[in-house]
Amino acid sequence: MRIAVAGGTGWVGRLVVNAVRAAGHEPVLLARSTGVDLIRGSGLDEALNGVTVVIDVSNVSTISRKKSENFFGTATGNLLAAGQRGGVRHHVALSVVGADRVNWGYYAGKRRQEALVLDGAVPATVLRSTQFYELAAQMLATIPGPIAVVPQMLIQPIAAHEVANCLVDLALADPAGRAPDIAGPQQLRMSDMARRLLRARGSHRLVLPIRLPGATGRAMAGHGLLPTGPGPRGTQTFDQWLVSQAAQNTNGRTQ
């Protein structure tokens, strides 16, 4: 089976591509580097020729509601239209747990994406995931100086490769609409994750948690980003992920 992966050259997309290959299927990468522009829609019809399933993990890094809605609305609309023309039988999209409960600019785009996918002509599945373990590292990388100021967030994070495997499993099954939310094995505070990551790196930076203002901050610090029902749960803990990252870094330096 030919399975197209939108955003297949990104760090999550590469994991999905690997999972598609491991399942014995042929991945088709939809990215600018392969001649496909999701925003312009160029190259989509050719790339989706003979494709049975589309897995969309394309993304934009923004907290702007307008930019997020424009990106996800345009990219999703183009993907669905090209998929319908090409006879795609299943469209799978990755979203975020709590996107409908936390009024954050980025999540507005994910809500727009979900609505388009679930109301579209191509049979679809939407998987909401909690935040990935890598989020702690991404936040620390954007905050220079001896003190890392991180938002107060209560989350149930998960290893990205486990989400990638779940997406492929869903892609190979019948369209399910809103699939049960996937989450990690334990609830953690972002500030605790940042401290543990810094200790694992041998860093002495201080971590200062702050609550974002208003209802958004209260929701993030409370239960707004947690799953509310049963669903698949990852097995790799954050501590195990830290060990795996240290091993990968060591191997990379010795090669």
Order of alpha helices (4+ residues) and beta strands (2+ residues): beta-alpha-beta-alpha-beta-alpha-beta-alpha-beta-alpha-beta-beta-alpha-beta-beta-alpha-beta-alpha-alpha
